[in-house]
Amino acid sequence: MIYMDIDGTLTDRQKRWAKPIPERINRVKAMIAAGENVIVWSGTYRYAREWCDRNGFTGKYEPYAVMPKPKYFVDNQSRVRSLPEGGGKILGRRTIITPEAFMELTQDEFGNVDKF
């Protein structure tokens, strides 16, 4: 599974609607056409979906999934337990958290589950 960010990865700047980089886009499309499971993601689902549509990620180039960046990464592996409380930070605001710590969160702490 390959998780491919849009802004600054498939575009020339880390800004919405920055100039696409055709060489990178074509490489990702070739991976998808060859059977790789590619998830294209960005800050929100709506933006990621529209960006994919505008840049030809449809038909045989349709990614395995298009999604927003996750709020939490829940993982039991010790290498992600960088803080004593059971988790650390990744990708800015996104949190790596152990299953035990995640299951103890209240509804207010993790919010409503986004549907996409």
N, C-alpha and C positions, 0 to 999 in steps of 0.2 A: 504494500500500500504506500503510495506516495502522496503526501500532503503538499500542495503547491499554493503558496500565497500569491496574490495578484500584485498589489502595489509595491514597487521597488524590486520585484522578482520578475514579473512578466511585463513590467512597465519601467520606464527610465527614471522614475522618481517614486518616493514613498508618499504619494498623494493620489487621491481619487481622480480617475479619468486622466492620468498622466499618459504620455505617449507610449503605446504598446511597442514591445521589442519583437519584431517579426521572427527573428531567428529562434528566440526562446519559445515563442508561441508555437512555431512549427515543430520544434523538438518535442514539446509536450503533446501536441496532436499526434505526432508519429508514435510516441509511447502508448497513447490511448488506442490508436489504430492497431498497434501490435499486441494489444491485450493487457497492458498494464492497468492496474486499478489506481486511478488518479483522482484525488479529491481536491477540487479547487475551492479555496476559501478566502475570505476577507472579513472585514469588520462586521458586515451584516449580510444576511442571505440575499436580500433584495438587490443590493449592489453587485454581489458576486454573480448572481444569476443574470442580471442585465449585462454585466461586463462579458460574461461567457457568450451570451447570445450575440452581442455586438462584434465579438472577435472570432466568430465561427466555430465555437465549441458546441456543435450540434451534430445530429446524425451519427456517422461513424466516429466523430470526434467528441461525442458526448462524454463528459467525465463520469466516473463511477458515482460521484456525488458532488453537489455544490452546496456549500454551507458557510455559516458565519464561524468565526474563530470561537472555540469553546471557552466557557467561563472557567471551568474546572477540568483538570486532567486527574482522574481517579485511577491510581495504580498501586499495586501491592509491592512492587519491586523496591528493594532497599536503596537503589541509586537515586530515586526521586525523593527520598526522605531527608531533605537537607536541613529542615528545622525540627527542633525537638517536639514541637506540637504535632508533627505528622505531615508536614508538607513545606513546600517552598514556592518561589515565584518563577514563572516562565512566561515569555512573550508579554512582558509588561504587567498588565493587570491579571493575567491568567494564573491560576494557582494549581500547582501539583499538590495533591492531597491523598493521603492513604484512605483505603476503604473505611477503616475504623473511624477516622476523623470526619470523613464525609457523612457517614451515617448518623453522626451526632449533631450535625447542623440542623437548625430549625428552619421552618418554611421561610421565615423572615430573613435568615442569613443567606440562603441560596436563591431565594426568589422563586417566581413561577418558572416552570420549565418552558423554554421557547419552543414553539412548534415551527418546523420548516419543511 
